[in-house]
Every structure is written in structure tokens, then in C-alpha cells.
Amino acid sequence: MRGWAVVECGEPLQNIELPLAEPVGEEVLVEVTHCGVCHSDLHIWEGSYDMGSRGKMSLKDRGVVLPLAMGHEIVGRVAKLGPDAKGVKVGDLRIVFPWLGCGKCNRCQSGQDNMCQVAARSMGVFQNGGYATHVMARSPNHLIAFDGIDPAVAATYACSGVTVYSAIQKVLPLPPETPIVVVGAGGLGLNAIEILKALGHKRIVSVDISAEKLDGAKKAGATDTLQAGGEDTTARLVALCGGPVEAVIDLVNGTQTARFAIDALGKGGKLIQVGLFGGEMNVPLPLMATKALTIRGSYVGNPQELREVVGLAQQGKLSPLPVSTTPASEVNNVLNRLKDGKINGRVVLTAA
């Protein structure tokens, strides 16, 4: 198979030949038709993660090996079945669940593949992903039907959709009129607004540094918006919400956003950290106890959560975020536009 791969970090992706295995056991070979370009791909392309005072974490530190075809928001057609694969047939169009673990531990066996502590094998991170012509699904259980949904939109649910859905589940239930703050109004932020609406939540506060992205959030259904920046961000956020906040979902998760988010929380408040922007958080420890705060990370989601997101869309409860498509050959241009903050919504690569 061929794929647009990171051969050297920071340099343009190259279209190269990559190994293609035969499916064994329950494995299913899938020919990629669509693959979303996610902001987290930039960290792999650039080669490191900002760990604050602990310096940089390199790809090698994380276990990523080059060359690598990135891409984890994948839709494709079943091309070949392993001898034990059942429940799909050649030609079926499916979303591919990408957040794989070892496949054998208790967490993987219970459907919590994304929380595997034995061996992370996520597509587009630890094995070749959707920027290649083919990917290998571990089993038909990781292939999700999405009848009635545009394939380009369906692809985004494999990361953007399931990631925010899983994060939202960590703050619910809350009364529908209680403000839930969503930090970041990019692809993840717009999907979070749509999913909160689909789940019946009425008060959604979008925070971003970009006025243009906040306009998009308002159009998507955010009831309130706040342009972050300056030492008064926390005060303005608390005033907008009518008091200290009960729930913040930080889809950026950088030093500055973590600071104003934690400072805005009231007693019993929850901060769910999702993004990989980087940096570190300094929290006065007595506040953790006296305000009974929860700070919790949220890493993508599991196959059942992905099915639930697709179900919301199929029921007509989930409006698609803005998606544009472009040939996979344009991937370098897309990554540069994403890096420069010039993409609203999601760009999905299509097979030639």
C-alpha cells in the first residue's frame, strides 16, 4: 500500500510505499475512502509535546516510530476478511475505531480499548493510519455502520465526535440550564456544542481567543461566547456564567486555559482536560480540598461511545460540523493551514 507519511518531523509528508499485511484471525483489511485531519496530528508531525517545566516529550519517548502515515478519523470499505472475521462483508462502508490497545487485557476485553495500559496501538499514532490507502481493523467489533450519514462527516466522529462525547459524559448529569463551559471553538469545540444540544443541554458557553471561531460557535448553537485574553478572563467568565462554574471542558488544555478554567470553578466544580496544547498547571492545593474540585483527563473514547455518537446522528439529533473535503495529495497544504489556524471545522482527505 501507499501512504502520505511523516518521514522526518517538521518536513513535508512523503508519498511512500508501506507494508501491507494479510488479515489473520478476526482482522479486517479496510481500504480508506475518507480520513479527517485532526489538530493532534500536528504534534506528531512537529515531533514533540510541550511538558512544561519537564521539557519536551519526543515521539521516541512516546513510542512513535517513523515513517508513519498519520490519520485516525477513518472511513473505508471492507477489502478482505481474516478467516475468523464475522459480521461484515467485502464492500461494506464503515467507520474504523482507531484507539486500539493490546486486545488481550481486561480493559480491552471489556471494551475500554482506549484505556489499555499494556500496549497502545492506535491507528495513525503507533501504527499506520488513514493517510495510507489501507488500515487493518482488529475485528469487526471495531467497524461501525453509519447508514444515512455523509461519510466525510462520519469520519470525524472517530475522534472529534467520540472525544467530546466521552468528555461530556464525565460532567453530566447537570440541570440543562447550568452553564457548561467549552474551551476551544475549533472542530472539537463545534462538535461539543452539537453533542451537548443533542443531549438536551440548554446553556453552552464557548471560549476561544479567535472572534471568528466564536462566531462559528454561536452559529452552531452556543448560548454564550467569551473571547479569552488578559488577566480578567476568569472574572469575565464567572460574570458571564452568573457565578462560579460547575463544569469546564478544556479542548485546548494549555497553561493559560488551565489557569482560568480552574480559577473559574465553584465548589464541587469539574475540569475535564482533553487537548494536547501543552504546558503545565499550578494549583493551590488547599483549594482542591476546600472547594472539592475534580480535575480529570479524558482520552478519546471507547467503541460503545462511538456507536452512541453515530446513533445520535442517525436519529437526526446531531447536526454535522462544517466539513470540507480535499484529495489526500493535498495533505501537506492542509496541515500547514491547520497549523496557521486557518481552518474552521474539519478537513477530510479523500482517496484519489
N, C-alpha and C positions, 0 to 999 in steps of 0.2 A: 504494500500500500504506500501511498504518498501522503505527506502532511507538511503543513507550514509549521516549522519547528524553531524553538529557541536553540540556537547552536552556541551562541555567545551572548551573555547577558548585556542588554543595552543596545545590541546591534539588530538590524532588521532580521525578521524571521526568514528562514530559507525553506524553499520547497524541496524536500529531500525524500529519498526512499527510506521507509521504516519497516521493521519486521512485522509480518502478519502471520499470526499463529492459527492453527486449526482449532475449532472449538472442541473441548473434551467435556465429558460428564454433562452437567446441566448448562454449560456455557452456550451463549448465543452470539454469533457474529452479526454485527449491525453495520449497514452501510449508512454513513452520515448524510443527511439531507440538509439539516439546519444546525447551527451552533451559535449561541449567544456569546458576545464578547463582554466579559464581566470585569469590573474595576479591580477585583483581586488578581486578575491575570497580570496586571501591571507590576505587582510585587515580584512575581516570578520572572517576568521579562527584565525588570530592572535588577534583580538578583539578590535582594535583601529585604529585611523587615526592621523597622525602627523600634528598638527595645529600650528607648530612653537612656537612662544612666548606665544600662548594661551594654550599650553599644548597638551594633548591627548583628542580626542573625542572618547568616548567609543561606543560600539554597542548600549547600552541602550540610550545614548544621541541621537543616530541617529534613534532610534525606532525599532531596530532589536531585535527580541525575539528568544531565544534558547529553545529547539533544532530546528535546521534549516538545511534542505537539500539545499545546495547552488546549483549553476549552472543556467546560463541564456542563454547559446548558445545551444538551444534545437531544435532537430528534433524528430518527433514522428508520430505515426499512430492514426488517429481518432478512439477512442474506444466507445464513447457514446455521443449522442447529447441531449441538452436541448430541450424542446418542441417547442421553437421559433427559433432554430438554422437552418439556411438555407444556401446552397451554398457549403457544404461539405457533405461527406457520410462516414460511418464507413469503415475503411480500408485505407482512403486517407493518404498519407505521406506528411507532411507539416513542414515548419519552424514555430516555435511558437514565435510571437513577445512578448518579456518578460517585456518591460518597461512600466508597467501599472500605471495609476493614479486612480482617484476615479471613472472615467467612466461617470460622470454626468456634470462636469463643462464645461465652454465654450472651454477651451483648449482641453480637452478630446474629446468633441463632434466635434471639428474641426480637429481631427487627430493629435493633439500635445500631445499625452498621456504622453510622457516622460517629459513634462514641467508642468504637473499638480502641482498646489500649495495647493490642498486640502488634498489629502491623497495618498502618494506614496505606491504602492502595487507591486513593481517589483518582478518578479519571481527570486528565489534564493537569495533575499535580505530581502524582507518584507513578503514573503510567500514562501512555499517550491517550489524548482525549479527542475532542470533536473538531480540532483544527486539522485532523487527519481524515482520510477517506473512510476509515472503518474504526470501530471500537468493539471491545469484547465485553458483553454483559455477563456477569457471573451466573445468572439464572433468569428464567422467565419472570420470577418474582420481582426483578429489578427493571422490568419493562412495563410501562403504564400506558394503557389505552387512553385516548383523548378525543374520541369521536365528537365532532361538532365544533372543534376549536381550531383556529388557524395554526398550522404547525410552527410558524415563526413565533407566535405568542406562546404556544405550549412549551417551546424550548426554554423560555425564560423562567417557567415555573420550576425547573430542575434546580435552580439556585436562587434567583431573586424571589420567586414566589414562596418556595418552601422555607427559605431562610427567615423571611419576615413572619411567615405564618407561625413557625416554631417559636420565634422570639415573642410574638404577641400572646401565644398560649401561656407564656411564663408570667404575664401580668394579669391576665384575665382569671376569674371574672371580676369585673368592676361595673358599677352602675353606668349605663350608657352615656349619661351627661357628665361623667367625671373626665376631666381632660387627660388624654394620653398624649405625651409629647414624643414626636418622631423627629430625631435629629438627622438631617440629610434629606435632600429632596431630589436625589438622582433616581436611577432605576429602582433601587431598593426602596427608597422613600415613597415613590409613587405607588409601588406595589403594596407597601404597608398601608397607605391610605385606602386603597381599593379593598384590601382584605379586612381592615377594620370596619369599613362600611358594610361589607358583605356579612360580617358577623353581628351587625346591628349596633355598632358603636356610633354615638352621635357627636362627640366632641373630640376633634383631632387637631392637634397643634403641630404645625410643621415649622422647623427651624433650619435655616441654612444661611450661608454668607452671601449667596447669589440671589439678587432680586428677580432675575429671570427664572431661576428654578423655583422660587417661591410662587411666582405667577402660575407655573405649571402645577404646583401643588394645590393652589387654590382652585384651579380648573378641575383637578382630579377629585376635589371634594373636601380638602382641608377646611375646617371651620375657622381656623385662625392661623396666621403666619407671623413669624418673627425673624427679622434679619439680624443674625448674630454679629458680634463685633464690639469691642470696647469693654471696659471694666464693668459696665452696668448691664451686661447681658442677663445675668442671673436675676437682677432686680426687675428688669423689664419682663422676663419670662414669668416670674412669680405674679407680677401685677396682671399680666395678660390672662393667666390661669385663674385669677381670683384668689390666690393664696398658694402656699407650698404645694408642690406637685406630688401625686401618688405614684405615677409611672412615667419613666423615660426610657425610650428605646433608642439607643445611640448607634446609628448605622454608619457613622464616621469613626468614632472611637479614637480620637486623638487627645493629646494632652489638654488642649483648650476646651474641647467639647466635654470631656470627662469632668473638668473642673466646674463648669457652670451647671452641668447636669446634676452632679452630686450635691452642689450647694443649693439647688432649687428644690430638692426633695424635702417633704414633710415627714412627720412621724409615720413609721411603717412604710415609707416610700421604697420603690424598687427601681433600680437602674439596670437595664439589660444591655450588655455591651456586645455588639455584633461586628462592627467594622474593624479593619486592619490598618487604619491610617498610621497608628503608631505613637510612641511616646510612653508616658507613664502617668500614673495617678498618685497624688499625695493626699491622704485623707486624715484629718484629725481623729485619732482613734476613739476618744471618748464619745464623739458624735455617733459612731456606729452603734454603740450600746444605748445611749440616751435617746436617740431617735429611732432605734430598732430598724436600721436600714438594711436593705438587701442589695448587694452588688453581685450580679451574676452574668457570666459569659454565656453566649448562645452560639453554637457552631452548626450552621446549616440546618438540616432536619433529617428525618428518617423516611423510609418508603411509605409508611402509612400516612404521614403528614403530607407527603407529596400527592398521594391519592385524594386526600381531603381537599387540597387546593384545587386539583383538577375537578373534583366534584362540585365545588362552589362555582367554578367557571361554567360547567355543563348545566347547572341549574339556572344560569343567567344572572347570578348574584355578583359576579366578579367581572367588572369591565376591564378590558385589556389595557395595559400601559402603552404609551406611544412606542411603537416598534418600527424600525426601518430595516430593510434587507439589502445586502450587498454581496457580490461574489466573494468567495473565500480568497481569491487572489488579491483583494484589496485590504487584507488584514493589517498590513503594516500602517497604511493610512488611517485605518480605524483606531488602532492602538495609539497613534500619535494624537489624534483628535480627542480620544478619551483622556489621555494624559494632560492635554491642554484645557480640559474642562469644557469642550465644545460639543458634547453630546448630551442631549436631553432624552430621557427614556433609555431605550436599549437598541443596539445594532446587532442584527443576527446575520451571520455568514451563511450563504447558501452554496451548495455544491455546484460546480461548473456544469 
